[in-house]
């Protein structure tokens, strides 16, 4: 793989992020809460703004393509860092 194809500012990555933003539901895959599109438009650096999170962390050779990206809050994405995500419980109610 060429070094330029893995760059976060490369065409492949930008295209995947744009497609994810357009097609994926605006729900954080890490915490399960909705992501506010208005907040993201006003302040993209806010901790509850939309970001594209890499399932396989980029720093651990995760691919910069759509199959490896999920929508996440900026704060959830930052908190996770390059660790594997913890699965959300699928309980129907809190116990």
KEMARBA-448724 format. One record per atom (N, C-alpha, C): residue in one letter; atom name; x, y, z. Coordinates in Angstrom, 1 decimal. Each point is the difference from the previous one (the first is absolute). Layout:
BEGIN
res|atom|u|v|w
A|CA|X|Y|Z $
...
This chain:
BEGIN
res|atom|u|v|w
X|N|0.8|-1.2|0.0 $
X|CA|-0.8|1.2|0.0 $
X|C|0.9|1.2|0.0 $
X|N|-0.3|1.0|-0.9 $
X|CA|0.8|1.2|0.0 $
X|C|-0.2|0.9|1.2 $
X|N|1.0|0.7|0.4 $
X|CA|-0.2|0.8|1.2 $
X|C|-1.0|1.0|-0.1 $
X|N|-0.2|0.6|-1.2 $
X|CA|-1.0|1.1|-0.2 $
X|C|-1.4|-0.5|0.2 $
X|N|-0.3|-1.3|-0.3 $
X|CA|-1.4|-0.5|0.1 $
X|C|-0.4|-0.2|1.4 $
X|N|0.9|0.0|1.0 $
X|CA|-0.4|-0.1|1.4 $
X|C|-0.1|1.4|0.7 $
X|N|0.3|1.0|-0.7 $
X|CA|-0.1|1.3|0.6 $
X|C|-1.4|0.4|0.4 $
X|N|-0.2|0.7|1.1 $
X|CA|-1.3|0.4|0.4 $
X|C|-0.6|1.1|-0.8 $
X|N|0.9|0.8|-0.7 $
X|CA|-0.5|1.0|-0.9 $
X|C|0.0|-0.4|-1.4 $
X|N|0.2|-1.3|-0.3 $
X|CA|0.0|-0.5|-1.3 $
X|C|-1.4|-0.2|-0.6 $
X|N|-0.1|-0.1|-1.3 $
X|CA|-1.3|-0.1|-0.6 $
X|C|-0.9|-1.2|0.5 $
X|N|0.7|-1.1|0.1 $
X|CA|-0.7|-1.2|0.5 $
X|C|-0.7|0.2|1.3 $
X|N|0.8|0.6|1.0 $
X|CA|-0.6|0.3|1.3 $
X|C|-1.1|1.0|0.0 $
X|N|0.2|1.1|-0.7 $
X|CA|-1.0|1.1|-0.1 $
X|C|-1.3|-0.5|-0.7 $
X|N|0.2|-0.9|-1.0 $
X|CA|-1.2|-0.5|-0.6 $
X|C|-0.8|-1.0|0.9 $
X|N|0.7|-0.8|0.8 $
X|CA|-0.6|-0.9|0.9 $
X|C|-0.7|0.8|1.1 $
X|N|0.6|1.0|0.5 $
X|CA|-0.6|0.9|1.1 $
X|C|-1.3|0.6|-0.5 $
X|N|0.1|0.6|-1.2 $
X|CA|-1.2|0.7|-0.6 $
X|C|-1.1|-1.0|-0.2 $
X|N|0.3|-1.2|-0.5 $
X|CA|-1.0|-1.1|-0.2 $
X|C|-0.6|-0.4|1.4 $
X|N|0.8|-0.1|1.0 $
X|CA|-0.5|-0.4|1.3 $
X|C|-0.9|1.1|0.6 $
X|N|0.4|1.2|-0.2 $
X|CA|-0.8|1.2|0.5 $
X|C|-1.4|0.0|-0.7 $
X|N|0.0|-0.3|-1.2 $
X|CA|-1.2|0.1|-0.8 $
X|C|-1.0|-1.2|0.2 $
X|N|0.6|-1.2|0.2 $
X|CA|-0.8|-1.2|0.1 $
X|C|-0.3|-0.6|1.3 $
X|N|1.0|0.1|0.9 $
X|CA|-0.2|-0.6|1.4 $
X|C|-0.9|0.7|0.9 $
X|N|-0.7|-0.6|0.9 $
X|CA|-0.8|0.7|0.9 $
X|C|0.9|0.8|0.9 $
X|N|-0.5|1.1|0.5 $
X|CA|0.7|0.9|0.8 $
X|C|-0.1|-0.4|1.5 $
X|N|0.5|-1.2|0.2 $
X|CA|0.0|-0.6|1.4 $
X|C|1.4|-0.5|0.3 $
X|N|0.5|0.4|1.2 $
X|CA|1.3|-0.4|0.3 $
X|C|0.1|-1.5|0.2 $
X|N|0.9|-0.6|-0.7 $
X|CA|0.1|-1.5|0.1 $
X|C|0.7|-0.4|1.3 $
X|N|0.6|0.9|0.8 $
X|CA|0.6|-0.3|1.2 $
X|C|-0.9|0.1|1.2 $
X|N|-0.8|1.1|0.1 $
X|CA|-0.9|0.2|1.1 $
X|C|-1.5|-0.3|-0.3 $
X|N|-0.3|0.0|-1.3 $
X|CA|-1.4|-0.3|-0.4 $
X|C|-0.9|1.3|0.0 $
X|N|0.5|1.1|0.3 $
X|CA|-0.8|1.2|0.1 $
X|C|0.0|0.8|-1.3 $
X|N|-1.1|0.8|-0.3 $
X|CA|0.0|0.7|-1.3 $
X|C|1.1|1.1|-0.1 $
X|N|0.4|0.3|-1.2 $
X|CA|0.9|1.1|-0.3 $
X|C|-0.7|1.1|-0.6 $
X|N|0.0|1.2|0.6 $
X|CA|-0.7|1.2|-0.5 $
X|C|0.7|0.6|-1.2 $
X|N|-0.7|-0.1|-1.2 $
X|CA|0.6|0.6|-1.2 $
X|C|0.2|1.5|0.1 $
X|N|-0.9|0.7|0.7 $
X|CA|0.1|1.5|0.2 $
X|C|1.2|0.3|0.8 $
X|N|0.3|-0.7|1.0 $
X|CA|1.2|0.3|0.9 $
X|C|1.2|-0.3|-0.9 $
X|N|0.0|-1.0|-0.8 $
X|CA|1.2|-0.3|-0.8 $
X|C|0.2|1.1|-1.0 $
X|N|-1.0|0.6|-0.5 $
X|CA|0.1|1.1|-1.0 $
X|C|0.5|1.3|0.7 $
X|N|-0.4|0.2|1.2 $
X|CA|0.3|1.2|0.7 $
X|C|1.4|-0.1|0.6 $
X|N|0.3|-1.1|0.7 $
X|CA|1.3|-0.2|0.7 $
X|C|0.6|-1.4|-0.2 $
X|N|0.7|-0.2|-1.1 $
X|CA|0.5|-1.4|-0.3 $
X|C|1.0|-0.5|1.0 $
X|N|0.5|0.9|0.9 $
X|CA|1.0|-0.5|1.0 $
X|C|-0.7|-0.3|1.3 $
X|N|-1.3|0.2|0.1 $
X|CA|-0.8|-0.3|1.2 $
X|C|0.1|-1.5|0.3 $
X|N|0.0|-0.4|1.3 $
X|CA|0.2|-1.4|0.4 $
X|C|-1.2|-0.9|-0.5 $
X|N|-1.1|0.6|-0.3 $
X|CA|-1.2|-0.7|-0.5 $
X|C|-0.2|0.1|-1.5 $
X|N|1.0|0.6|-0.7 $
X|CA|-0.1|0.1|-1.4 $
X|C|0.3|-1.3|-0.7 $
X|N|-0.3|-0.1|-1.3 $
X|CA|0.2|-1.2|-0.8 $
X|C|1.4|-0.2|-0.4 $
X|N|0.5|-1.2|0.1 $
X|CA|1.3|-0.4|-0.5 $
X|C|-0.1|-1.4|-0.6 $
X|N|1.0|-0.3|-0.9 $
X|CA|0.1|-1.3|-0.5 $
X|C|1.0|-0.8|0.8 $
X|N|-0.4|-1.0|0.7 $
X|CA|0.9|-0.8|0.8 $
X|C|0.4|-1.3|-0.7 $
X|N|1.3|-0.3|0.1 $
X|CA|0.5|-1.2|-0.6 $
X|C|-0.3|-1.2|0.9 $
X|N|-0.7|-1.1|-0.5 $
X|CA|-0.2|-1.2|0.8 $
X|C|1.4|-0.6|0.4 $
X|N|0.8|-0.3|-1.0 $
X|CA|1.3|-0.4|0.2 $
X|C|0.8|1.3|0.0 $
X|N|0.6|0.4|1.1 $
X|CA|0.7|1.3|0.1 $
X|C|1.0|0.3|-1.1 $
X|N|-0.1|1.2|-0.5 $
X|CA|0.9|0.4|-1.1 $
X|C|1.5|-0.2|0.4 $
X|N|0.3|0.3|1.3 $
X|CA|1.4|-0.1|0.5 $
X|C|0.4|-1.5|0.0 $
X|N|-0.9|-0.9|0.0 $
X|CA|0.3|-1.4|0.0 $
X|C|-0.2|-0.7|-1.4 $
X|N|0.2|0.8|-1.0 $
X|CA|-0.2|-0.4|-1.4 $
X|C|-1.4|-0.2|-0.5 $
X|N|-1.0|0.6|0.7 $
X|CA|-1.4|0.0|-0.5 $
X|C|-0.1|0.6|-1.4 $
X|N|-0.8|-0.5|-0.8 $
X|CA|-0.1|0.5|-1.4 $
X|C|-0.9|1.3|0.0 $
X|N|0.4|1.0|-0.8 $
X|CA|-0.8|1.2|-0.1 $
X|C|-1.1|-0.2|-1.0 $
X|N|-0.9|-1.0|0.1 $
X|CA|-1.1|-0.2|-0.9 $
X|C|-1.3|-0.1|0.8 $
X|N|-1.1|0.0|-0.8 $
X|CA|-1.3|0.0|0.6 $
X|C|-0.3|-1.2|0.9 $
X|N|0.5|-1.1|-0.3 $
X|CA|-0.2|-1.2|0.8 $
X|C|0.6|0.1|1.4 $
X|N|1.0|0.9|0.2 $
X|CA|0.6|0.1|1.3 $
X|C|-0.4|1.3|0.7 $
X|N|-1.0|0.7|-0.5 $
X|CA|-0.4|1.3|0.7 $
X|C|-1.4|-0.2|0.5 $
X|N|-0.2|0.7|1.2 $
X|CA|-1.3|0.1|0.6 $
X|C|-0.2|1.4|0.6 $
X|N|-1.3|0.5|0.0 $
X|CA|-0.2|1.3|0.6 $
X|C|0.1|0.0|1.5 $
X|N|0.6|1.0|0.5 $
X|CA|0.2|0.1|1.5 $
X|C|0.1|1.5|0.4 $
X|N|-0.4|0.2|1.3 $
X|CA|0.2|1.3|0.6 $
X|C|1.5|0.3|0.1 $
X|N|0.5|1.2|-0.2 $
X|CA|1.4|0.3|0.1 $
X|C|0.6|-0.4|1.4 $
X|N|-0.8|0.2|1.0 $
X|CA|0.5|-0.4|1.4 $
X|C|0.1|-1.5|0.1 $
X|N|-1.0|-0.7|-0.5 $
X|CA|0.1|-1.5|0.1 $
X|C|1.2|-0.5|-0.8 $
X|N|0.2|0.5|-1.2 $
X|CA|1.1|-0.4|-0.8 $
X|C|1.3|0.3|0.7 $
X|N|0.1|1.2|0.6 $
X|CA|1.3|0.3|0.6 $
X|C|0.2|-0.8|1.3 $
X|N|-1.0|-0.3|0.7 $
X|CA|0.1|-0.8|1.3 $
X|C|0.4|-1.4|-0.4 $
X|N|-0.5|-0.5|-1.1 $
X|CA|0.4|-1.4|-0.3 $
X|C|1.5|-0.1|-0.5 $
X|N|0.5|1.1|-0.6 $
X|CA|1.4|0.0|-0.4 $
X|C|0.2|-1.1|-1.0 $
X|N|1.1|-0.7|0.1 $
X|CA|0.3|-1.1|-1.0 $
X|C|-0.3|-1.4|0.6 $
X|N|-0.8|-0.1|1.0 $
X|CA|-0.4|-1.2|0.7 $
X|C|-1.2|-0.6|-0.8 $
X|N|-0.2|-1.3|0.2 $
X|CA|-1.1|-0.7|-0.6 $
X|C|-1.3|0.5|0.7 $
X|N|-1.1|0.2|-0.7 $
X|CA|-1.2|0.5|0.6 $
X|C|-0.6|-1.1|0.9 $
X|N|-0.6|0.5|1.1 $
X|CA|-0.8|-0.9|0.9 $
X|C|-1.4|-0.1|-0.6 $
X|N|-0.5|-1.2|-0.1 $
X|CA|-1.3|-0.2|-0.6 $
X|C|-1.1|0.6|1.0 $
X|N|-1.0|0.6|-0.6 $
X|CA|-1.1|0.6|0.8 $
X|C|-0.9|-1.2|0.4 $
X|N|-0.5|0.1|1.3 $
X|CA|-0.9|-1.1|0.4 $
X|C|-1.3|0.1|-0.8 $
X|N|-0.6|-1.1|-0.3 $
X|CA|-1.3|0.0|-0.8 $
X|C|-1.2|-0.2|0.9 $
X|N|0.1|0.4|1.2 $
X|CA|-1.1|-0.2|1.0 $
X|C|-1.2|1.0|-0.5 $
X|N|-1.2|-0.4|0.2 $
X|CA|-1.1|0.8|-0.3 $
X|C|-0.3|1.0|1.0 $
X|N|0.5|-0.1|1.2 $
X|CA|-0.2|1.0|1.1 $
X|C|1.2|-0.1|1.0 $
X|N|0.1|1.0|0.8 $
X|CA|1.1|0.0|1.0 $
X|C|-0.4|-0.9|1.1 $
X|N|0.9|-0.7|0.6 $
X|CA|-0.2|-0.9|1.1 $
X|C|0.5|0.6|1.3 $
